[in-house]
Amino acid sequence: MRYSFLGHFTITRLVGNNSVEVRHTEESSRKHLVFQVSLLKPYQDTGEDKFPPKIKTWIPPDIVEVENLPVPVKRIIQCRKIIINGNDHQQFLVRLTNQASDKEKSPVED
């Protein structure tokens, strides 16, 4: 989804009667520098310090159960998100510490 308005940007100069040039941040450096005055809005603080954006973080597993025995994970080869009964689940393809070859990969679900 694209944002309708991004910012805040500092106006560096007026370009003609109806346009302004703005100073971009590094994230928006590929955007055009000159905008019409009718497209600008005054900056309003959103209070993100009071209401931070909701970001779900997950921690990859260190130990998985194989045949009801805990086995340490050497590395995660691949990860994917699937939906089961309307709930999000992460699936990991892992290399266990006691595996001998690439042919013995085990899919593990969180």
ChimeraX attribute file (.defattr): number of C-alpha atoms within 10 A of each C-alpha:
attribute: neighborCount
match mode: 1-to-1
recipient: residues
	/A:1	3
	/A:2	5
	/A:3	5
	/A:4	5
	/A:5	9
	/A:6	11
	/A:7	13
	/A:8	15
	/A:9	12
	/A:10	11
	/A:11	13
	/A:12	12
	/A:13	12
	/A:14	15
	/A:15	13
	/A:16	8
	/A:17	8
	/A:18	10
	/A:19	16
	/A:20	17
	/A:21	18
	/A:22	17
	/A:23	15
	/A:24	17
	/A:25	13
	/A:26	7
	/A:27	7
	/A:28	12
	/A:29	10
	/A:30	9
	/A:31	9
	/A:32	10
	/A:33	14
	/A:34	16
	/A:35	15
	/A:36	14
	/A:37	14
	/A:38	8
	/A:39	8
	/A:40	13
	/A:41	11
	/A:42	6
	/A:43	10
	/A:44	8
	/A:45	7
	/A:46	9
	/A:47	8
	/A:48	8
	/A:49	8
	/A:50	7
	/A:51	8
	/A:52	9
	/A:53	8
	/A:54	6
	/A:55	6
	/A:56	5
	/A:57	6
	/A:58	7
	/A:59	5
	/A:60	14
	/A:61	15
	/A:62	13
	/A:63	13
	/A:64	17
	/A:65	11
	/A:66	12
	/A:67	7
	/A:68	7
	/A:69	8
	/A:70	11
	/A:71	15
	/A:72	16
	/A:73	18
	/A:74	14
	/A:75	15
	/A:76	14
	/A:77	12
	/A:78	11
	/A:79	14
	/A:80	10
	/A:81	11
	/A:82	12
	/A:83	9
	/A:84	8
	/A:85	6
	/A:86	7
	/A:87	7
	/A:88	10
	/A:89	13
	/A:90	14
	/A:91	16
	/A:92	20
	/A:93	16
	/A:94	21
	/A:95	21
	/A:96	20
	/A:97	11
	/A:98	10
	/A:99	13
	/A:100	10
	/A:101	8
	/A:102	7
	/A:103	7
	/A:104	10
	/A:105	14
	/A:106	14
	/A:107	12
	/A:108	15
	/A:109	15
	/A:110	9
